[in-house]
Amino acid sequence: MSDTVLCKDCKHSFTPWHAWLQPSKYALHCRKTLVATHTNIDPVIGEVKVKSHYQTCQTNRLRSFKDETCGPDGRSWEPRRRQDLFKYIKHVST
């Protein structure tokens, strides 16, 4: 059994409906990383409204943007299935 925690086994990960049309191994998104609706100022065309969205698990695990994100070590990881409970206990205790 591997000691690393995987996003595919986390209860916060999901695959959006549009990713089923063109499957990819990096299609998982994380429910813990909601980016709220905001506006960006573009000097060419003016204000651009950005809809709220979830970051991909790949982006979330590559580097830690904030303290509450997962990061490479999987700080926010929680088991999706009951079989991974001992992996969670081992992950939390280290």
N, C-alpha and C positions, 0 to 999 in steps of 0.2 A: 504494500500500500504506500502510496506517495505521501510525502509530508507537505507538499504544496497544496494550497487551496485553489480551486479552479472556479472561474466565473460561471461556467455552465452548471455547476453544482450549487450555486448561491441562490437564495430565495428572492433576492432583489433583481436578478437578471431576467430579461424577457426579450423576445424577438418581436419587433413590430410587424404589423400585417403586411406592409409593403416589402419587407425583406423576404417573405415567402415567395414572391414573384421572381426574384433573382437571388437565390441562396448564396450566402457567403459565410466563411468561418468567422468573420469579424462582425456579424450582424447583431450580436447581443448588445443590449442597452441596459443601463443600470437605473433602477427607480430611485436611488439615493442621490442622483446627480441632476436634479431638475434645474434647468436654466430658465429663469422667468422671462416673460415678455419684456422687451426693452427696445429702445430706439437708438440707433447709431447715427451720428452725423457724418454724412458723406460730403466732402467738399464739392463734388461735381454735381450730384443730383439732389442733395439736401438730406432730409431725414429719411431713414430707412427703418421700418418697423420689423423687428426680428421676433418671430413667434416663439413661444415656449417649447422646449424640447429637452430630451434626455441625452446625456453624453453616452458614447459607446463605452463598453467595458474595456476595450483596448486603450482608449484615451485615459480612462480612469485609472487603469493599473500601470500605465507606463510611468507616470510621474504624479506626485501628489501636488495638486493645485492649491488645496486648502487643507486645513487640519482634519476636517471631517470626511475627506474622501478616502478611498481605499488605499491607494498607493501600491507599490510593488509587493508589499508584504501581506496585503489583503486585510486591512484593519476592520473594514465593515462587513466582512464575509460572515454569512449565517447559513446554516445547512438548509437545503431545500427538502431533503428526504430524511427520514428518521435514521436510516442506516449511517448517515454521516455525522451523527451526534458525537461519537467518540473522536472523530477527526476535528470537530469544533472544540471539544474540551481540550484536546492536545494543542490546538492552535491558540487558544486563549491563554493557556498556562505558560506558553513560551514567550 
